[in-house]
Amino acid sequence: MKDCYTWMPLQVRSSDRVYICDTGSGAVLELSFPGMQQLRRLPLFTRKEHVNTLAPVTEGSMWAVLHNLGQSQLAKIDLSSGMEVGRWNNVGVQSHGLVEWRYWFIMLDSGNGALLLVNPDNGRQMQIWKLPDDGRYLKGLTVADDVAYFGIAPLVDRQSRDDSQMSCELGAFDLIRNTLLWRRQLPTHGLLNVVGAPQWGESSTYKAVTSWARATPGAIRDMSQLQNDFVGGRWGSGVPFLNLEAKGHGSSRAGPQLILKQVNVSFLLEQILSLSSDKWSLAEQRRSNAVFTNRQSVSERFKPGMLSLTLIFSDNAGESVYWFPYFDLLRRALEPLVEEILGPNGMDHVIRLQLARMKPGTEVKKHVDSGGYAQLAHRIHVPLTSNGGVLFEVCTPEARSTSFFHTDEETCHGIDVAAGKAFEVNNRLPHRVVNSGQTDRIHLIMDAVEGIRRHTLLRPGQVCQYKETVEC
């Protein structure tokens, strides 16, 4: 790259693009990767606005933090047109850093020495932690495994920031428990400018990352041991499952979500996308799959617009289990994936298995799964495709100290639904899903019991009456 620029405090990579803040001029530079050839120069801001952070958190758009040497702002950039399309004012003072975490933004209100939780939909903010000591500010931010890591630097003049005698601190704040874990002195020999976790993802300076994707089975077991209060046991694979008794109390004892493991979903997704589109229609499923009647009204009430493929289904009690013809269409991809999560003979534990496809703009309304099957089974989701506009919330009944995001008495948690991250959800708590993105959301959803169930095979075109029992 031959061109010279005046002041470039941050560079971020997103796929085959690199974006750079040219703070001295206020421009945003777009370069190719790995060639590092300049593709565009977007003269979006001024030198005084002091752009210092870029965060391409969603496909086709990017957020920029404008330091402003005072009251800071958040600007949204449409990458297709290269134009600014929105701005939130008064987002901290002399702010640095922006990391997307569970559909919110974590930011550093550096001038006030504070961590901010920001709602990207309306710019509203809440201070979640503040430095107890003066004379220091925050710079450099990453979020890994729901912990925010950030630099704590002494306030010095700009000429002293490269002083080899200066040391900074690293702080760790647990975003779930809302508590500072530790502060540690580091021999930085100058200003601590960037904090990241590149070993877990190239996007670690602007998107929350997780160590689970790179963890060994032993590490997964060690991490899940921390959740003993609501872990009820383990599948044959060693993967944990929630305590059904804790789930059944309808409280937060079992937690809203238990992460199981990262799995490779590419083969299953390839098989699904190769199916003809009419396979998702009820008319075609009546002809070539099988159908349980008396369920459509519930689906239309709580899941309007949801498309589904039923592969395995049970009666309401979760005792009698039926394999549908469409299971054979995807058997080669499904069985290895289920056994990776549940262990050998994992299919013998499955009482329900479905593919759920949410088109853009659709919603699963808030509900609680209350049938006998929900009391016996563990609800496991395997996200196959997702997007930044998918919100999956599970609500716990504890009263919340602030109504910043919710005005009702429940505390609703946006849970992690990254593609390939298998998790168990506490479906005995109220939960809802919204797809406000531009692409489909597809999940493999299974209900698995700790015991063994035998299956009855259904033939193509077979119609069964779904009541308290199933009549075929």
Secondary structure as GFF3:
##gff-version 3
##sequence-region A 1 472
A	DSSP	beta_strand	11	14	.	.	.	ID=ss1
A	DSSP	beta_strand	17	22	.	.	.	ID=ss2
A	DSSP	beta_strand	27	32	.	.	.	ID=ss3
A	DSSP	beta_strand	38	42	.	.	.	ID=ss4
A	DSSP	beta_strand	51	58	.	.	.	ID=ss5
A	DSSP	beta_strand	61	66	.	.	.	ID=ss6
A	DSSP	beta_strand	73	78	.	.	.	ID=ss7
A	DSSP	beta_strand	83	88	.	.	.	ID=ss8
A	DSSP	beta_strand	96	101	.	.	.	ID=ss9
A	DSSP	beta_strand	104	109	.	.	.	ID=ss10
A	DSSP	three_ten_helix	110	112	.	.	.	ID=ss11
A	DSSP	beta_strand	114	118	.	.	.	ID=ss12
A	DSSP	beta_strand	125	130	.	.	.	ID=ss13
A	DSSP	beta_strand	136	144	.	.	.	ID=ss14
A	DSSP	beta_strand	147	154	.	.	.	ID=ss15
A	DSSP	three_ten_helix	158	160	.	.	.	ID=ss16
A	DSSP	beta_strand	168	174	.	.	.	ID=ss17
A	DSSP	beta_strand	179	186	.	.	.	ID=ss18
A	DSSP	three_ten_helix	212	214	.	.	.	ID=ss19
A	DSSP	alpha_helix	217	225	.	.	.	ID=ss20
A	DSSP	beta_strand	231	234	.	.	.	ID=ss21
A	DSSP	beta_strand	240	242	.	.	.	ID=ss22
A	DSSP	alpha_helix	244	248	.	.	.	ID=ss23
A	DSSP	beta_strand	257	262	.	.	.	ID=ss24
A	DSSP	alpha_helix	266	273	.	.	.	ID=ss25
A	DSSP	three_ten_helix	277	280	.	.	.	ID=ss26
A	DSSP	alpha_helix	282	288	.	.	.	ID=ss27
A	DSSP	beta_strand	291	293	.	.	.	ID=ss28
A	DSSP	alpha_helix	296	302	.	.	.	ID=ss29
A	DSSP	beta_strand	307	314	.	.	.	ID=ss30
A	DSSP	beta_strand	321	323	.	.	.	ID=ss31
A	DSSP	three_ten_helix	325	329	.	.	.	ID=ss32
A	DSSP	alpha_helix	331	342	.	.	.	ID=ss33
A	DSSP	three_ten_helix	346	349	.	.	.	ID=ss34
A	DSSP	beta_strand	350	358	.	.	.	ID=ss35
A	DSSP	beta_strand	363	367	.	.	.	ID=ss36
A	DSSP	alpha_helix	372	376	.	.	.	ID=ss37
A	DSSP	beta_strand	377	385	.	.	.	ID=ss38
A	DSSP	beta_strand	390	396	.	.	.	ID=ss39
A	DSSP	beta_strand	411	414	.	.	.	ID=ss40
A	DSSP	beta_strand	421	425	.	.	.	ID=ss41
A	DSSP	beta_strand	431	435	.	.	.	ID=ss42
A	DSSP	beta_strand	441	449	.	.	.	ID=ss43
A	DSSP	beta_strand	455	457	.	.	.	ID=ss44
A	DSSP	beta_strand	463	466	.	.	.	ID=ss45
A	DSSP	beta_strand	470	471	.	.	.	ID=ss46
###
